[in-house]
Amino acid sequence: MPTVIFQLPDRTEHKVTAESGTVLMQAAVANGVQGIVAECGGNASCATCHVYVATAQSELVGPPNEVEDEMLDFTAAERRPTSRLSCQIQLTDTLDGLVVVVPEAQV
């Protein structure tokens, strides 16, 4: 089971362990991670689950698909090269130890 570390703007960390196959956003919501609102329920249509993936791990997560890429232009926080919608990241054992930062504008 992969563990993900959500870093909040105040530098606190929220460690979440979830079953492989779980969507990152679902794991965050189920564990009360601040700043992951997920208004659309994971349909990549609201951008309220925006996170920054740690630079060293961005290749493991892969690039956004076309729909996600367009939605990232509408996030509340600055879009960065490692921006992703957490509703579009499916957790696998390969992502164990993944670090994502919740943007300050969302908390």
C-alpha positions as a Markdown table, in Angstrom:
| # | Residue | x | y | z |
|---|---|---|---|---|
| 1 | Met | 0.0 | 0.0 | 0.0 |
| 2 | Pro | 1.5 | 3.3 | -1.0 |
| 3 | Thr | 2.0 | 6.1 | 1.4 |
| 4 | Val | 1.7 | 9.7 | 0.2 |
| 5 | Ile | 2.9 | 12.8 | 2.0 |
| 6 | Phe | 0.8 | 15.9 | 1.6 |
| 7 | Gln | 2.8 | 19.0 | 2.6 |
| 8 | Leu | 0.6 | 21.9 | 3.6 |
| 9 | Pro | 1.6 | 25.6 | 3.2 |
| 10 | Asp | 2.5 | 25.8 | 6.9 |
| 11 | Arg | 5.0 | 23.0 | 6.4 |
| 12 | Thr | 3.0 | 20.4 | 8.3 |
| 13 | Glu | 2.8 | 17.0 | 6.7 |
| 14 | His | -0.2 | 14.7 | 6.5 |
| 15 | Lys | 0.8 | 11.1 | 5.7 |
| 16 | Val | -1.9 | 9.0 | 4.0 |
| 17 | Thr | -1.7 | 5.3 | 3.2 |
| 18 | Ala | -4.1 | 3.9 | 0.7 |
| 19 | Glu | -4.7 | 0.8 | -1.4 |
| 20 | Ser | -3.1 | 0.7 | -4.8 |
| 21 | Gly | -5.6 | 1.7 | -7.4 |
| 22 | Thr | -7.1 | 4.5 | -5.2 |
| 23 | Val | -7.2 | 7.9 | -6.7 |
| 24 | Leu | -5.0 | 10.4 | -4.9 |
| 25 | Met | -7.9 | 12.9 | -4.4 |
| 26 | Gln | -10.0 | 10.2 | -2.8 |
| 27 | Ala | -7.3 | 9.3 | -0.4 |
| 28 | Ala | -6.9 | 12.9 | 0.6 |
| 29 | Val | -10.6 | 13.5 | 1.1 |
| 30 | Ala | -11.1 | 10.3 | 3.0 |
| 31 | Asn | -8.2 | 11.4 | 5.4 |
| 32 | Gly | -9.3 | 15.0 | 5.8 |
| 33 | Val | -6.3 | 16.7 | 4.0 |
| 34 | Gln | -6.9 | 20.4 | 4.0 |
| 35 | Gly | -7.1 | 22.2 | 0.7 |
| 36 | Ile | -8.3 | 19.2 | -1.3 |
| 37 | Val | -12.0 | 20.2 | -1.9 |
| 38 | Ala | -12.8 | 18.0 | -4.9 |
| 39 | Glu | -16.1 | 19.8 | -5.7 |
| 40 | Cys | -16.6 | 17.8 | -9.0 |
| 41 | Gly | -16.0 | 14.5 | -7.3 |
| 42 | Gly | -13.0 | 13.6 | -9.5 |
| 43 | Asn | -14.3 | 14.4 | -12.9 |
| 44 | Ala | -11.4 | 16.9 | -13.7 |
| 45 | Ser | -13.9 | 19.7 | -14.1 |
| 46 | Cys | -13.3 | 22.0 | -11.1 |
| 47 | Ala | -9.5 | 22.1 | -10.3 |
| 48 | Thr | -10.2 | 22.2 | -6.5 |
| 49 | Cys | -7.8 | 19.2 | -6.0 |
| 50 | His | -4.8 | 20.9 | -7.5 |
| 51 | Val | -1.4 | 19.8 | -6.1 |
| 52 | Tyr | 2.3 | 20.3 | -6.9 |
| 53 | Val | 4.1 | 17.0 | -7.3 |
| 54 | Ala | 7.7 | 16.9 | -5.9 |
| 55 | Thr | 10.0 | 17.7 | -8.8 |
| 56 | Ala | 12.1 | 14.5 | -8.4 |
| 57 | Gln | 8.9 | 12.4 | -8.6 |
| 58 | Ser | 7.0 | 14.1 | -11.4 |
| 59 | Glu | 8.3 | 11.6 | -14.0 |
| 60 | Leu | 6.9 | 8.7 | -11.9 |
| 61 | Val | 3.4 | 10.4 | -11.9 |
| 62 | Gly | 3.6 | 11.2 | -15.6 |
| 63 | Pro | 2.2 | 14.2 | -17.5 |
| 64 | Pro | -1.4 | 15.4 | -17.4 |
| 65 | Asn | -3.8 | 14.2 | -20.1 |
| 66 | Glu | -5.3 | 16.8 | -22.5 |
| 67 | Val | -8.5 | 17.4 | -20.3 |
| 68 | Glu | -6.4 | 17.8 | -17.1 |
| 69 | Asp | -3.9 | 20.0 | -18.9 |
| 70 | Glu | -6.7 | 22.4 | -19.9 |
| 71 | Met | -8.2 | 22.4 | -16.4 |
| 72 | Leu | -4.9 | 23.3 | -14.8 |
| 73 | Asp | -5.2 | 26.7 | -16.5 |
| 74 | Phe | -8.1 | 27.4 | -14.1 |
| 75 | Thr | -6.6 | 26.6 | -10.7 |
| 76 | Ala | -6.9 | 29.0 | -7.8 |
| 77 | Ala | -3.1 | 28.9 | -7.3 |
| 78 | Glu | -0.3 | 29.4 | -9.8 |
| 79 | Arg | 0.2 | 26.7 | -12.3 |
| 80 | Arg | 3.7 | 25.2 | -12.2 |
| 81 | Pro | 5.5 | 22.6 | -14.3 |
| 82 | Thr | 4.7 | 19.9 | -11.7 |
| 83 | Ser | 1.0 | 20.9 | -11.2 |
| 84 | Arg | -1.5 | 18.0 | -11.3 |
| 85 | Leu | -5.1 | 17.4 | -10.4 |
| 86 | Ser | -5.0 | 14.8 | -7.7 |
| 87 | Cys | -8.2 | 13.3 | -9.1 |
| 88 | Gln | -6.2 | 12.2 | -12.1 |
| 89 | Ile | -3.4 | 10.4 | -10.2 |
| 90 | Gln | -4.0 | 6.7 | -9.5 |
| 91 | Leu | -1.9 | 5.4 | -6.7 |
| 92 | Thr | 0.4 | 2.4 | -7.3 |
| 93 | Asp | 3.1 | 0.8 | -5.3 |
| 94 | Thr | 5.6 | 2.6 | -7.5 |
| 95 | Leu | 4.3 | 5.9 | -6.0 |
| 96 | Asp | 5.0 | 4.8 | -2.4 |
| 97 | Gly | 6.6 | 7.9 | -0.7 |
| 98 | Leu | 5.1 | 10.4 | -3.2 |
| 99 | Val | 5.3 | 13.9 | -1.9 |
| 100 | Val | 2.7 | 16.5 | -3.0 |
| 101 | Val | 2.3 | 20.1 | -1.9 |
| 102 | Val | -1.1 | 21.6 | -1.4 |
| 103 | Pro | -1.1 | 25.2 | -2.8 |
| 104 | Glu | -1.5 | 28.0 | -0.2 |
| 105 | Ala | -4.4 | 29.5 | -2.1 |
| 106 | Gln | -6.5 | 26.4 | -1.5 |
| 107 | Val | -6.1 | 26.2 | 2.3 |
